[in-house]
Amino acid sequence: METIEKEKEQEIKAKKAAVWSQLIEIGLDFALYLAIPLLAFIYAGQWLDAKYHHKFFVVIGLFLALGLSTYLIYKKIKNIKDLMDKK
């Protein structure tokens, strides 16, 4: 009897660990989906501002990065929702 209870307890711990690892993965994905486009487009905007002596390329880069980040996060949430619906 004790071994069955220990096996169930270990199974529960394994499931909890799997859930936490998935949550951490999702959080890191969202952070990268925001950070990488923001950094890339803002640096590109700064470079273009310096090259052409205008001040609007950074703003354009910011809006492009936010749009791309929103799209990537939407796709990720949709994929997660589809996976959850299959279970």
Phi and psi restraints in degrees (range 20) as a CNS / XPLOR table:
assign (resid 1 and name C) (resid 2 and name N)
       (resid 2 and name CA) (resid 2 and name C) 1.0 -65.7 20.0 2
assign (resid 2 and name N) (resid 2 and name CA)
       (resid 2 and name C) (resid 3 and name N) 1.0 -34.9 20.0 2
assign (resid 2 and name C) (resid 3 and name N)
       (resid 3 and name CA) (resid 3 and name C) 1.0 -68.5 20.0 2
assign (resid 3 and name N) (resid 3 and name CA)
       (resid 3 and name C) (resid 4 and name N) 1.0 -35.7 20.0 2
assign (resid 3 and name C) (resid 4 and name N)
       (resid 4 and name CA) (resid 4 and name C) 1.0 -65.2 20.0 2
assign (resid 4 and name N) (resid 4 and name CA)
       (resid 4 and name C) (resid 5 and name N) 1.0 -42.1 20.0 2
assign (resid 4 and name C) (resid 5 and name N)
       (resid 5 and name CA) (resid 5 and name C) 1.0 -65.8 20.0 2
assign (resid 5 and name N) (resid 5 and name CA)
       (resid 5 and name C) (resid 6 and name N) 1.0 -39.2 20.0 2
assign (resid 5 and name C) (resid 6 and name N)
       (resid 6 and name CA) (resid 6 and name C) 1.0 -65.9 20.0 2
assign (resid 6 and name N) (resid 6 and name CA)
       (resid 6 and name C) (resid 7 and name N) 1.0 -39.7 20.0 2
assign (resid 6 and name C) (resid 7 and name N)
       (resid 7 and name CA) (resid 7 and name C) 1.0 -64.3 20.0 2
assign (resid 7 and name N) (resid 7 and name CA)
       (resid 7 and name C) (resid 8 and name N) 1.0 -41.9 20.0 2
assign (resid 7 and name C) (resid 8 and name N)
       (resid 8 and name CA) (resid 8 and name C) 1.0 -64.1 20.0 2
assign (resid 8 and name N) (resid 8 and name CA)
       (resid 8 and name C) (resid 9 and name N) 1.0 -40.8 20.0 2
assign (resid 8 and name C) (resid 9 and name N)
       (resid 9 and name CA) (resid 9 and name C) 1.0 -64.3 20.0 2
assign (resid 9 and name N) (resid 9 and name CA)
       (resid 9 and name C) (resid 10 and name N) 1.0 -41.6 20.0 2
assign (resid 9 and name C) (resid 10 and name N)
       (resid 10 and name CA) (resid 10 and name C) 1.0 -65.9 20.0 2
assign (resid 10 and name N) (resid 10 and name CA)
       (resid 10 and name C) (resid 11 and name N) 1.0 -37.4 20.0 2
assign (resid 10 and name C) (resid 11 and name N)
       (resid 11 and name CA) (resid 11 and name C) 1.0 -64.4 20.0 2
assign (resid 11 and name N) (resid 11 and name CA)
       (resid 11 and name C) (resid 12 and name N) 1.0 -41.3 20.0 2
assign (resid 11 and name C) (resid 12 and name N)
       (resid 12 and name CA) (resid 12 and name C) 1.0 -64.5 20.0 2
assign (resid 12 and name N) (resid 12 and name CA)
       (resid 12 and name C) (resid 13 and name N) 1.0 -43.1 20.0 2
assign (resid 12 and name C) (resid 13 and name N)
       (resid 13 and name CA) (resid 13 and name C) 1.0 -62.6 20.0 2
assign (resid 13 and name N) (resid 13 and name CA)
       (resid 13 and name C) (resid 14 and name N) 1.0 -39.7 20.0 2
assign (resid 13 and name C) (resid 14 and name N)
       (resid 14 and name CA) (resid 14 and name C) 1.0 -65.2 20.0 2
assign (resid 14 and name N) (resid 14 and name CA)
       (resid 14 and name C) (resid 15 and name N) 1.0 -40.6 20.0 2
assign (resid 14 and name C) (resid 15 and name N)
       (resid 15 and name CA) (resid 15 and name C) 1.0 -65.3 20.0 2
assign (resid 15 and name N) (resid 15 and name CA)
       (resid 15 and name C) (resid 16 and name N) 1.0 -41.5 20.0 2
assign (resid 15 and name C) (resid 16 and name N)
       (resid 16 and name CA) (resid 16 and name C) 1.0 -62.9 20.0 2
assign (resid 16 and name N) (resid 16 and name CA)
       (resid 16 and name C) (resid 17 and name N) 1.0 -41.8 20.0 2
assign (resid 16 and name C) (resid 17 and name N)
       (resid 17 and name CA) (resid 17 and name C) 1.0 -64.0 20.0 2
assign (resid 17 and name N) (resid 17 and name CA)
       (resid 17 and name C) (resid 18 and name N) 1.0 -38.9 20.0 2
assign (resid 17 and name C) (resid 18 and name N)
       (resid 18 and name CA) (resid 18 and name C) 1.0 -65.5 20.0 2
assign (resid 18 and name N) (resid 18 and name CA)
       (resid 18 and name C) (resid 19 and name N) 1.0 -40.8 20.0 2
assign (resid 18 and name C) (resid 19 and name N)
       (resid 19 and name CA) (resid 19 and name C) 1.0 -63.8 20.0 2
assign (resid 19 and name N) (resid 19 and name CA)
       (resid 19 and name C) (resid 20 and name N) 1.0 -44.9 20.0 2
assign (resid 19 and name C) (resid 20 and name N)
       (resid 20 and name CA) (resid 20 and name C) 1.0 -63.4 20.0 2
assign (resid 20 and name N) (resid 20 and name CA)
       (resid 20 and name C) (resid 21 and name N) 1.0 -39.9 20.0 2
assign (resid 20 and name C) (resid 21 and name N)
       (resid 21 and name CA) (resid 21 and name C) 1.0 -66.3 20.0 2
assign (resid 21 and name N) (resid 21 and name CA)
       (resid 21 and name C) (resid 22 and name N) 1.0 -35.9 20.0 2
assign (resid 21 and name C) (resid 22 and name N)
       (resid 22 and name CA) (resid 22 and name C) 1.0 -66.9 20.0 2
assign (resid 22 and name N) (resid 22 and name CA)
       (resid 22 and name C) (resid 23 and name N) 1.0 -40.2 20.0 2
assign (resid 22 and name C) (resid 23 and name N)
       (resid 23 and name CA) (resid 23 and name C) 1.0 -64.0 20.0 2
assign (resid 23 and name N) (resid 23 and name CA)
       (resid 23 and name C) (resid 24 and name N) 1.0 -41.0 20.0 2
assign (resid 23 and name C) (resid 24 and name N)
       (resid 24 and name CA) (resid 24 and name C) 1.0 -65.1 20.0 2
assign (resid 24 and name N) (resid 24 and name CA)
       (resid 24 and name C) (resid 25 and name N) 1.0 -41.3 20.0 2
assign (resid 24 and name C) (resid 25 and name N)
       (resid 25 and name CA) (resid 25 and name C) 1.0 -61.2 20.0 2
assign (resid 25 and name N) (resid 25 and name CA)
       (resid 25 and name C) (resid 26 and name N) 1.0 -44.0 20.0 2
assign (resid 25 and name C) (resid 26 and name N)
       (resid 26 and name CA) (resid 26 and name C) 1.0 -63.6 20.0 2
assign (resid 26 and name N) (resid 26 and name CA)
       (resid 26 and name C) (resid 27 and name N) 1.0 -43.1 20.0 2
assign (resid 26 and name C) (resid 27 and name N)
       (resid 27 and name CA) (resid 27 and name C) 1.0 -61.5 20.0 2
assign (resid 27 and name N) (resid 27 and name CA)
       (resid 27 and name C) (resid 28 and name N) 1.0 -43.1 20.0 2
assign (resid 27 and name C) (resid 28 and name N)
       (resid 28 and name CA) (resid 28 and name C) 1.0 -66.5 20.0 2
assign (resid 28 and name N) (resid 28 and name CA)
       (resid 28 and name C) (resid 29 and name N) 1.0 -39.3 20.0 2
assign (resid 28 and name C) (resid 29 and name N)
       (resid 29 and name CA) (resid 29 and name C) 1.0 -59.4 20.0 2
assign (resid 29 and name N) (resid 29 and name CA)
       (resid 29 and name C) (resid 30 and name N) 1.0 -47.2 20.0 2
assign (resid 29 and name C) (resid 30 and name N)
       (resid 30 and name CA) (resid 30 and name C) 1.0 -62.5 20.0 2
assign (resid 30 and name N) (resid 30 and name CA)
       (resid 30 and name C) (resid 31 and name N) 1.0 -41.4 20.0 2
assign (resid 30 and name C) (resid 31 and name N)
       (resid 31 and name CA) (resid 31 and name C) 1.0 -62.6 20.0 2
assign (resid 31 and name N) (resid 31 and name CA)
       (resid 31 and name C) (resid 32 and name N) 1.0 -42.9 20.0 2
assign (resid 31 and name C) (resid 32 and name N)
       (resid 32 and name CA) (resid 32 and name C) 1.0 -69.4 20.0 2
assign (resid 32 and name N) (resid 32 and name CA)
       (resid 32 and name C) (resid 33 and name N) 1.0 -37.1 20.0 2
assign (resid 32 and name C) (resid 33 and name N)
       (resid 33 and name CA) (resid 33 and name C) 1.0 -63.4 20.0 2
assign (resid 33 and name N) (resid 33 and name CA)
       (resid 33 and name C) (resid 34 and name N) 1.0 -26.4 20.0 2
assign (resid 33 and name C) (resid 34 and name N)
       (resid 34 and name CA) (resid 34 and name C) 1.0 -88.1 20.0 2
assign (resid 34 and name N) (resid 34 and name CA)
       (resid 34 and name C) (resid 35 and name N) 1.0 -45.5 20.0 2
assign (resid 34 and name C) (resid 35 and name N)
       (resid 35 and name CA) (resid 35 and name C) 1.0 -71.3 20.0 2
assign (resid 35 and name N) (resid 35 and name CA)
       (resid 35 and name C) (resid 36 and name N) 1.0 -46.0 20.0 2
assign (resid 35 and name C) (resid 36 and name N)
       (resid 36 and name CA) (resid 36 and name C) 1.0 -64.6 20.0 2
assign (resid 36 and name N) (resid 36 and name CA)
       (resid 36 and name C) (resid 37 and name N) 1.0 -50.6 20.0 2
assign (resid 36 and name C) (resid 37 and name N)
       (resid 37 and name CA) (resid 37 and name C) 1.0 -63.4 20.0 2
assign (resid 37 and name N) (resid 37 and name CA)
       (resid 37 and name C) (resid 38 and name N) 1.0 -38.7 20.0 2
assign (resid 37 and name C) (resid 38 and name N)
       (resid 38 and name CA) (resid 38 and name C) 1.0 -60.2 20.0 2
assign (resid 38 and name N) (resid 38 and name CA)
       (resid 38 and name C) (resid 39 and name N) 1.0 -49.9 20.0 2
assign (resid 38 and name C) (resid 39 and name N)
       (resid 39 and name CA) (resid 39 and name C) 1.0 -62.9 20.0 2
assign (resid 39 and name N) (resid 39 and name CA)
       (resid 39 and name C) (resid 40 and name N) 1.0 -45.2 20.0 2
assign (resid 39 and name C) (resid 40 and name N)
       (resid 40 and name CA) (resid 40 and name C) 1.0 -63.4 20.0 2
assign (resid 40 and name N) (resid 40 and name CA)
       (resid 40 and name C) (resid 41 and name N) 1.0 -49.5 20.0 2
assign (resid 40 and name C) (resid 41 and name N)
       (resid 41 and name CA) (resid 41 and name C) 1.0 -71.3 20.0 2
assign (resid 41 and name N) (resid 41 and name CA)
       (resid 41 and name C) (resid 42 and name N) 1.0 -33.8 20.0 2
assign (resid 41 and name C) (resid 42 and name N)
       (resid 42 and name CA) (resid 42 and name C) 1.0 -71.0 20.0 2
assign (resid 42 and name N) (resid 42 and name CA)
       (resid 42 and name C) (resid 43 and name N) 1.0 -41.9 20.0 2
assign (resid 42 and name C) (resid 43 and name N)
       (resid 43 and name CA) (resid 43 and name C) 1.0 -64.8 20.0 2
assign (resid 43 and name N) (resid 43 and name CA)
       (resid 43 and name C) (resid 44 and name N) 1.0 -39.3 20.0 2
assign (resid 43 and name C) (resid 44 and name N)
       (resid 44 and name CA) (resid 44 and name C) 1.0 -63.7 20.0 2
assign (resid 44 and name N) (resid 44 and name CA)
       (resid 44 and name C) (resid 45 and name N) 1.0 -40.1 20.0 2
assign (resid 44 and name C) (resid 45 and name N)
       (resid 45 and name CA) (resid 45 and name C) 1.0 -63.9 20.0 2
assign (resid 45 and name N) (resid 45 and name CA)
       (resid 45 and name C) (resid 46 and name N) 1.0 -40.5 20.0 2
assign (resid 45 and name C) (resid 46 and name N)
       (resid 46 and name CA) (resid 46 and name C) 1.0 -64.4 20.0 2
assign (resid 46 and name N) (resid 46 and name CA)
       (resid 46 and name C) (resid 47 and name N) 1.0 -40.6 20.0 2
assign (resid 46 and name C) (resid 47 and name N)
       (resid 47 and name CA) (resid 47 and name C) 1.0 -63.9 20.0 2
assign (resid 47 and name N) (resid 47 and name CA)
       (resid 47 and name C) (resid 48 and name N) 1.0 -44.6 20.0 2
assign (resid 47 and name C) (resid 48 and name N)
       (resid 48 and name CA) (resid 48 and name C) 1.0 -66.0 20.0 2
assign (resid 48 and name N) (resid 48 and name CA)
       (resid 48 and name C) (resid 49 and name N) 1.0 -37.7 20.0 2
assign (resid 48 and name C) (resid 49 and name N)
       (resid 49 and name CA) (resid 49 and name C) 1.0 -59.6 20.0 2
assign (resid 49 and name N) (resid 49 and name CA)
       (resid 49 and name C) (resid 50 and name N) 1.0 -44.5 20.0 2
assign (resid 49 and name C) (resid 50 and name N)
       (resid 50 and name CA) (resid 50 and name C) 1.0 -68.2 20.0 2
assign (resid 50 and name N) (resid 50 and name CA)
       (resid 50 and name C) (resid 51 and name N) 1.0 -36.9 20.0 2
assign (resid 50 and name C) (resid 51 and name N)
       (resid 51 and name CA) (resid 51 and name C) 1.0 -72.4 20.0 2
assign (resid 51 and name N) (resid 51 and name CA)
       (resid 51 and name C) (resid 52 and name N) 1.0 -41.9 20.0 2
assign (resid 51 and name C) (resid 52 and name N)
       (resid 52 and name CA) (resid 52 and name C) 1.0 -106.0 20.0 2
assign (resid 52 and name N) (resid 52 and name CA)
       (resid 52 and name C) (resid 53 and name N) 1.0 3.1 20.0 2
assign (resid 52 and name C) (resid 53 and name N)
       (resid 53 and name CA) (resid 53 and name C) 1.0 56.5 20.0 2
assign (resid 53 and name N) (resid 53 and name CA)
       (resid 53 and name C) (resid 54 and name N) 1.0 43.2 20.0 2
assign (resid 53 and name C) (resid 54 and name N)
       (resid 54 and name CA) (resid 54 and name C) 1.0 -120.1 20.0 2
assign (resid 54 and name N) (resid 54 and name CA)
       (resid 54 and name C) (resid 55 and name N) 1.0 165.4 20.0 2
assign (resid 54 and name C) (resid 55 and name N)
       (resid 55 and name CA) (resid 55 and name C) 1.0 -117.0 20.0 2
assign (resid 55 and name N) (resid 55 and name CA)
       (resid 55 and name C) (resid 56 and name N) 1.0 12.7 20.0 2
assign (resid 55 and name C) (resid 56 and name N)
       (resid 56 and name CA) (resid 56 and name C) 1.0 -106.6 20.0 2
assign (resid 56 and name N) (resid 56 and name CA)
       (resid 56 and name C) (resid 57 and name N) 1.0 -7.4 20.0 2
assign (resid 56 and name C) (resid 57 and name N)
       (resid 57 and name CA) (resid 57 and name C) 1.0 -68.0 20.0 2
assign (resid 57 and name N) (resid 57 and name CA)
       (resid 57 and name C) (resid 58 and name N) 1.0 -34.5 20.0 2
assign (resid 57 and name C) (resid 58 and name N)
       (resid 58 and name CA) (resid 58 and name C) 1.0 -64.4 20.0 2
assign (resid 58 and name N) (resid 58 and name CA)
       (resid 58 and name C) (resid 59 and name N) 1.0 -41.9 20.0 2
assign (resid 58 and name C) (resid 59 and name N)
       (resid 59 and name CA) (resid 59 and name C) 1.0 -64.8 20.0 2
assign (resid 59 and name N) (resid 59 and name CA)
       (resid 59 and name C) (resid 60 and name N) 1.0 -43.5 20.0 2
assign (resid 59 and name C) (resid 60 and name N)
       (resid 60 and name CA) (resid 60 and name C) 1.0 -61.2 20.0 2
assign (resid 60 and name N) (resid 60 and name CA)
       (resid 60 and name C) (resid 61 and name N) 1.0 -44.0 20.0 2
assign (resid 60 and name C) (resid 61 and name N)
       (resid 61 and name CA) (resid 61 and name C) 1.0 -61.1 20.0 2
assign (resid 61 and name N) (resid 61 and name CA)
       (resid 61 and name C) (resid 62 and name N) 1.0 -39.8 20.0 2
assign (resid 61 and name C) (resid 62 and name N)
       (resid 62 and name CA) (resid 62 and name C) 1.0 -61.5 20.0 2
assign (resid 62 and name N) (resid 62 and name CA)
       (resid 62 and name C) (resid 63 and name N) 1.0 -47.1 20.0 2
assign (resid 62 and name C) (resid 63 and name N)
       (resid 63 and name CA) (resid 63 and name C) 1.0 -66.4 20.0 2
assign (resid 63 and name N) (resid 63 and name CA)
       (resid 63 and name C) (resid 64 and name N) 1.0 -39.2 20.0 2
assign (resid 63 and name C) (resid 64 and name N)
       (resid 64 and name CA) (resid 64 and name C) 1.0 -62.8 20.0 2
assign (resid 64 and name N) (resid 64 and name CA)
       (resid 64 and name C) (resid 65 and name N) 1.0 -42.2 20.0 2
assign (resid 64 and name C) (resid 65 and name N)
       (resid 65 and name CA) (resid 65 and name C) 1.0 -65.4 20.0 2
assign (resid 65 and name N) (resid 65 and name CA)
       (resid 65 and name C) (resid 66 and name N) 1.0 -43.0 20.0 2
assign (resid 65 and name C) (resid 66 and name N)
       (resid 66 and name CA) (resid 66 and name C) 1.0 -65.4 20.0 2
assign (resid 66 and name N) (resid 66 and name CA)
       (resid 66 and name C) (resid 67 and name N) 1.0 -38.8 20.0 2
assign (resid 66 and name C) (resid 67 and name N)
       (resid 67 and name CA) (resid 67 and name C) 1.0 -64.1 20.0 2
assign (resid 67 and name N) (resid 67 and name CA)
       (resid 67 and name C) (resid 68 and name N) 1.0 -45.7 20.0 2
assign (resid 67 and name C) (resid 68 and name N)
       (resid 68 and name CA) (resid 68 and name C) 1.0 -64.5 20.0 2
assign (resid 68 and name N) (resid 68 and name CA)
       (resid 68 and name C) (resid 69 and name N) 1.0 -42.6 20.0 2
assign (resid 68 and name C) (resid 69 and name N)
       (resid 69 and name CA) (resid 69 and name C) 1.0 -62.4 20.0 2
assign (resid 69 and name N) (resid 69 and name CA)
       (resid 69 and name C) (resid 70 and name N) 1.0 -42.4 20.0 2
assign (resid 69 and name C) (resid 70 and name N)
       (resid 70 and name CA) (resid 70 and name C) 1.0 -61.7 20.0 2
assign (resid 70 and name N) (resid 70 and name CA)
       (resid 70 and name C) (resid 71 and name N) 1.0 -43.4 20.0 2
assign (resid 70 and name C) (resid 71 and name N)
       (resid 71 and name CA) (resid 71 and name C) 1.0 -62.9 20.0 2
assign (resid 71 and name N) (resid 71 and name CA)
       (resid 71 and name C) (resid 72 and name N) 1.0 -45.5 20.0 2
assign (resid 71 and name C) (resid 72 and name N)
       (resid 72 and name CA) (resid 72 and name C) 1.0 -64.4 20.0 2
assign (resid 72 and name N) (resid 72 and name CA)
       (resid 72 and name C) (resid 73 and name N) 1.0 -41.3 20.0 2
assign (resid 72 and name C) (resid 73 and name N)
       (resid 73 and name CA) (resid 73 and name C) 1.0 -67.8 20.0 2
assign (resid 73 and name N) (resid 73 and name CA)
       (resid 73 and name C) (resid 74 and name N) 1.0 -39.3 20.0 2
assign (resid 73 and name C) (resid 74 and name N)
       (resid 74 and name CA) (resid 74 and name C) 1.0 -60.0 20.0 2
assign (resid 74 and name N) (resid 74 and name CA)
       (resid 74 and name C) (resid 75 and name N) 1.0 -45.1 20.0 2
assign (resid 74 and name C) (resid 75 and name N)
       (resid 75 and name CA) (resid 75 and name C) 1.0 -61.2 20.0 2
assign (resid 75 and name N) (resid 75 and name CA)
       (resid 75 and name C) (resid 76 and name N) 1.0 -41.8 20.0 2
assign (resid 75 and name C) (resid 76 and name N)
       (resid 76 and name CA) (resid 76 and name C) 1.0 -64.3 20.0 2
assign (resid 76 and name N) (resid 76 and name CA)
       (resid 76 and name C) (resid 77 and name N) 1.0 -44.2 20.0 2
assign (resid 76 and name C) (resid 77 and name N)
       (resid 77 and name CA) (resid 77 and name C) 1.0 -64.6 20.0 2
assign (resid 77 and name N) (resid 77 and name CA)
       (resid 77 and name C) (resid 78 and name N) 1.0 -39.4 20.0 2
assign (resid 77 and name C) (resid 78 and name N)
       (resid 78 and name CA) (resid 78 and name C) 1.0 -63.9 20.0 2
assign (resid 78 and name N) (resid 78 and name CA)
       (resid 78 and name C) (resid 79 and name N) 1.0 -42.0 20.0 2
assign (resid 78 and name C) (resid 79 and name N)
       (resid 79 and name CA) (resid 79 and name C) 1.0 -63.1 20.0 2
assign (resid 79 and name N) (resid 79 and name CA)
       (resid 79 and name C) (resid 80 and name N) 1.0 -41.1 20.0 2
assign (resid 79 and name C) (resid 80 and name N)
       (resid 80 and name CA) (resid 80 and name C) 1.0 -64.3 20.0 2
assign (resid 80 and name N) (resid 80 and name CA)
       (resid 80 and name C) (resid 81 and name N) 1.0 -43.0 20.0 2
assign (resid 80 and name C) (resid 81 and name N)
       (resid 81 and name CA) (resid 81 and name C) 1.0 -62.7 20.0 2
assign (resid 81 and name N) (resid 81 and name CA)
       (resid 81 and name C) (resid 82 and name N) 1.0 -42.8 20.0 2
assign (resid 81 and name C) (resid 82 and name N)
       (resid 82 and name CA) (resid 82 and name C) 1.0 -62.7 20.0 2
assign (resid 82 and name N) (resid 82 and name CA)
       (resid 82 and name C) (resid 83 and name N) 1.0 -40.2 20.0 2
assign (resid 82 and name C) (resid 83 and name N)
       (resid 83 and name CA) (resid 83 and name C) 1.0 -65.3 20.0 2
assign (resid 83 and name N) (resid 83 and name CA)
       (resid 83 and name C) (resid 84 and name N) 1.0 -39.2 20.0 2
assign (resid 83 and name C) (resid 84 and name N)
       (resid 84 and name CA) (resid 84 and name C) 1.0 -70.0 20.0 2
assign (resid 84 and name N) (resid 84 and name CA)
       (resid 84 and name C) (resid 85 and name N) 1.0 -33.6 20.0 2
assign (resid 84 and name C) (resid 85 and name N)
       (resid 85 and name CA) (resid 85 and name C) 1.0 -69.2 20.0 2
assign (resid 85 and name N) (resid 85 and name CA)
       (resid 85 and name C) (resid 86 and name N) 1.0 -30.2 20.0 2
assign (resid 85 and name C) (resid 86 and name N)
       (resid 86 and name CA) (resid 86 and name C) 1.0 -70.7 20.0 2
assign (resid 86 and name N) (resid 86 and name CA)
       (resid 86 and name C) (resid 87 and name N) 1.0 -29.2 20.0 2
